[in-house]
Amino acid sequence: MAWIGLDLGTQSVRAVLADAKGRVLARATRPLASHRDGVRHEQDPQSWLTAVDAVLAEVGTAGVEGIAICSTSGTFLLTDRAGRPVTPALMYDDARAAARRGQIVDADPDRWATSMQPTWALPKILDLVADGDDLADRRIAHSADFVAAHLAGRPVATDTSHALKTGYDLIADAWPAAAFDKLGLPLTLFPDVVRPGTELGRTPEGVPVYAGMTDGCAAQIAAGALAPGAWNSVLGTTLVLKGVSADLITDPTGAVYSHRHPDGGWLPGGASSTGAGVLTELLPGADLDALDRIAHPIDAVTYPIAKTGERFPFVAPQAERFTLGSTPDDLHTYAAVLQGVAFIERLAFEHLETLGADPVRSVSLTGGATRSGYWNQLRADVLGVPVELPAVPDPAYGMAVLAASGGHDLTGTARRMVRVDRVLEPGARPLDDLYGEFVAELDRRGYRA
């Protein structure tokens, strides 16, 4: 028996074929292109389908027991009722509709005053339909929904994970009809919502297509971090933290939000605007592997944000990149960025603990940045806890595990399939003083106010 996980990322579509023992039988990747214009960020949804068909053909679907799909949180498009796209895909970090946030909050302050963020899907949906276009033939599809519909041959439901940033009420398990009515958004615009792991349909070959989760949750599954006290830190273009709690954690600042755990309880965390993506901007053409081999702690730190505005561990639309100390060459620039990400990661865990989250005991590291051995150890040192490196840290693998669960006992399925490759113990913490200076500078600039 084997299952396929698909990950619709910003830069590529990835597929992983895995068996019941967690062994990866095949992988495939196809690139994706995005179009950025100021605060706007779009992709062509047809490019997803082309890439998905290619990776599925490469890994093969013969004998496969199921497929599940993850995608970037908050990425969506409008389709007609038959599922054909009528807009480009608006990406998770597209900020064109930031000014709509106030209108949404006014519609239901108790619900959204602290939780709604400017780049979430709902402000952009409101912006798209504000021109008075006839909505009777329109339907929202998150990127994972759009691909699942392609595989199943018809429009499908979305899942509670992808629906979160579209305004879905996870406690009531329903779209907030009264608030949507105030915003002029008909419920017919929104898809049905099911629990992750629910069968959505079948491919022409009879392979079940299961409702997935967002990429951050998928990475958490791949890390096996599904019990209270377990945390997963996904570091790629941006930084995403996910944990587990029995009770819902609320954050008056709006930086932390929670997904529903498929087995019950909650998955609190947040998505930062910082991450490894800034390295390509600051060090174009540099040999990052060579820099990694000689990197060491330095007395400088860069707040590694690629564009204006931070989402987590604090909400600061005005936040901009800065550097404390001197970075006279590529090595210092590289090390300062790595330290900045590690500092934001530590600050995020401190913020979560002040809200009542279980103290961090260990952290599973996933995402493309785990290729950096120096960075992995640096993060363990800065956090002061062991970090685990899962054997297969891919969100696509997490979706293969979800598909294998068939909607039942995801935690147990992950326990059988997920393996830890290495554990790195924390060493000395020579950067504590610099960390204190970094946090003080964030406060001086008013970012954490």
MOCOR-V792720 format. One record per residue. RES is the residue in one small letter. SS is DSSP state (a for helix, b for strand, c for the rest). Layout:
# MOCOR-V792720
res=RES ss=SS
res=RES ss=SS
This chain:
# MOCOR-V792720
res=m ss=c
res=a ss=b
res=w ss=b
res=i ss=b
res=g ss=b
res=l ss=b
res=d ss=b
res=l ss=b
res=g ss=c
res=t ss=c
res=q ss=c
res=s ss=b
res=v ss=b
res=r ss=b
res=a ss=b
res=v ss=b
res=l ss=b
res=a ss=b
res=d ss=b
res=a ss=c
res=k ss=c
res=g ss=c
res=r ss=c
res=v ss=b
res=l ss=b
res=a ss=b
res=r ss=b
res=a ss=b
res=t ss=b
res=r ss=b
res=p ss=b
res=l ss=c
res=a ss=c
res=s ss=c
res=h ss=b
res=r ss=b
res=d ss=b
res=g ss=c
res=v ss=c
res=r ss=b
res=h ss=b
res=e ss=b
res=q ss=b
res=d ss=c
res=p ss=a
res=q ss=a
res=s ss=a
res=w ss=a
res=l ss=a
res=t ss=a
res=a ss=a
res=v ss=a
res=d ss=a
res=a ss=a
res=v ss=a
res=l ss=a
res=a ss=a
res=e ss=a
res=v ss=a
res=g ss=c
res=t ss=c
res=a ss=c
res=g ss=c
res=v ss=b
res=e ss=b
res=g ss=b
res=i ss=b
res=a ss=b
res=i ss=b
res=c ss=b
res=s ss=b
res=t ss=c
res=s ss=c
res=g ss=c
res=t ss=c
res=f ss=b
res=l ss=b
res=l ss=b
res=t ss=b
res=d ss=b
res=r ss=c
res=a ss=c
res=g ss=c
res=r ss=c
res=p ss=b
res=v ss=c
res=t ss=c
res=p ss=c
res=a ss=b
res=l ss=b
res=m ss=c
res=y ss=c
res=d ss=c
res=d ss=c
res=a ss=c
res=r ss=c
res=a ss=c
res=a ss=a
res=a ss=a
res=r ss=a
res=r ss=a
res=g ss=a
res=q ss=a
res=i ss=a
res=v ss=a
res=d ss=a
res=a ss=a
res=d ss=c
res=p ss=a
res=d ss=a
res=r ss=a
res=w ss=a
res=a ss=c
res=t ss=c
res=s ss=c
res=m ss=c
res=q ss=c
res=p ss=c
res=t ss=c
res=w ss=c
res=a ss=a
res=l ss=a
res=p ss=a
res=k ss=a
res=i ss=a
res=l ss=a
res=d ss=a
res=l ss=a
res=v ss=a
res=a ss=c
res=d ss=c
res=g ss=c
res=d ss=c
res=d ss=c
res=l ss=c
res=a ss=c
res=d ss=c
res=r ss=b
res=r ss=b
res=i ss=b
res=a ss=b
res=h ss=b
res=s ss=a
res=a ss=a
res=d ss=a
res=f ss=a
res=v ss=a
res=a ss=a
res=a ss=a
res=h ss=a
res=l ss=a
res=a ss=a
res=g ss=c
res=r ss=c
res=p ss=c
res=v ss=c
res=a ss=c
res=t ss=b
res=d ss=b
res=t ss=a
res=s ss=a
res=h ss=a
res=a ss=a
res=l ss=a
res=k ss=a
res=t ss=a
res=g ss=c
res=y ss=b
res=d ss=b
res=l ss=c
res=i ss=c
res=a ss=c
res=d ss=c
res=a ss=b
res=w ss=b
res=p ss=c
res=a ss=a
res=a ss=a
res=a ss=a
res=f ss=a
res=d ss=a
res=k ss=a
res=l ss=a
res=g ss=c
res=l ss=c
res=p ss=c
res=l ss=a
res=t ss=a
res=l ss=a
res=f ss=c
res=p ss=c
res=d ss=c
res=v ss=b
res=v ss=b
res=r ss=c
res=p ss=c
res=g ss=c
res=t ss=c
res=e ss=b
res=l ss=b
res=g ss=b
res=r ss=b
res=t ss=c
res=p ss=c
res=e ss=c
res=g ss=c
res=v ss=c
res=p ss=b
res=v ss=b
res=y ss=b
res=a ss=c
res=g ss=c
res=m ss=c
res=t ss=b
res=d ss=a
res=g ss=a
res=c ss=a
res=a ss=a
res=a ss=a
res=q ss=a
res=i ss=a
res=a ss=a
res=a ss=a
res=g ss=c
res=a ss=c
res=l ss=c
res=a ss=c
res=p ss=c
res=g ss=c
res=a ss=b
res=w ss=b
res=n ss=b
res=s ss=b
res=v ss=b
res=l ss=b
res=g ss=c
res=t ss=c
res=t ss=c
res=l ss=b
res=v ss=b
res=l ss=b
res=k ss=b
res=g ss=b
res=v ss=c
res=s ss=b
res=a ss=c
res=d ss=c
res=l ss=c
res=i ss=c
res=t ss=c
res=d ss=c
res=p ss=c
res=t ss=c
res=g ss=c
res=a ss=c
res=v ss=c
res=y ss=b
res=s ss=b
res=h ss=b
res=r ss=b
res=h ss=c
res=p ss=c
res=d ss=c
res=g ss=c
res=g ss=c
res=w ss=b
res=l ss=b
res=p ss=b
res=g ss=b
res=g ss=b
res=a ss=b
res=s ss=c
res=s ss=c
res=t ss=b
res=g ss=c
res=a ss=c
res=g ss=c
res=v ss=a
res=l ss=a
res=t ss=a
res=e ss=a
res=l ss=a
res=l ss=c
res=p ss=c
res=g ss=c
res=a ss=c
res=d ss=c
res=l ss=a
res=d ss=a
res=a ss=a
res=l ss=a
res=d ss=a
res=r ss=a
res=i ss=a
res=a ss=c
res=h ss=c
res=p ss=c
res=i ss=c
res=d ss=c
res=a ss=c
res=v ss=b
res=t ss=b
res=y ss=b
res=p ss=c
res=i ss=b
res=a ss=c
res=k ss=c
res=t ss=c
res=g ss=c
res=e ss=b
res=r ss=c
res=f ss=c
res=p ss=c
res=f ss=c
res=v ss=c
res=a ss=b
res=p ss=c
res=q ss=c
res=a ss=c
res=e ss=c
res=r ss=c
res=f ss=b
res=t ss=b
res=l ss=b
res=g ss=c
res=s ss=c
res=t ss=c
res=p ss=c
res=d ss=c
res=d ss=a
res=l ss=a
res=h ss=a
res=t ss=a
res=y ss=a
res=a ss=a
res=a ss=a
res=v ss=a
res=l ss=a
res=q ss=a
res=g ss=a
res=v ss=a
res=a ss=a
res=f ss=a
res=i ss=a
res=e ss=a
res=r ss=a
res=l ss=a
res=a ss=a
res=f ss=a
res=e ss=a
res=h ss=a
res=l ss=a
res=e ss=a
res=t ss=a
res=l ss=c
res=g ss=c
res=a ss=c
res=d ss=c
res=p ss=c
res=v ss=c
res=r ss=c
res=s ss=b
res=v ss=b
res=s ss=b
res=l ss=b
res=t ss=b
res=g ss=c
res=g ss=a
res=a ss=a
res=t ss=a
res=r ss=a
res=s ss=c
res=g ss=a
res=y ss=a
res=w ss=a
res=n ss=a
res=q ss=a
res=l ss=a
res=r ss=a
res=a ss=a
res=d ss=a
res=v ss=a
res=l ss=a
res=g ss=c
res=v ss=c
res=p ss=b
res=v ss=b
res=e ss=b
res=l ss=b
res=p ss=b
res=a ss=c
res=v ss=c
res=p ss=c
res=d ss=c
res=p ss=a
res=a ss=a
res=y ss=a
res=g ss=a
res=m ss=a
res=a ss=a
res=v ss=a
res=l ss=a
res=a ss=a
res=a ss=a
res=s ss=a
res=g ss=c
res=g ss=c
res=h ss=c
res=d ss=c
res=l ss=a
res=t ss=a
res=g ss=a
res=t ss=a
res=a ss=a
res=r ss=a
res=r ss=a
res=m ss=a
res=v ss=c
res=r ss=c
res=v ss=b
res=d ss=b
res=r ss=b
res=v ss=b
res=l ss=b
res=e ss=c
res=p ss=c
res=g ss=c
res=a ss=c
res=r ss=c
res=p ss=c
res=l ss=c
res=d ss=a
res=d ss=a
res=l ss=a
res=y ss=a
res=g ss=a
res=e ss=a
res=f ss=a
res=v ss=a
res=a ss=a
res=e ss=a
res=l ss=a
res=d ss=a
res=r ss=a
res=r ss=c
res=g ss=c
res=y ss=c
res=r ss=c
res=a ss=c
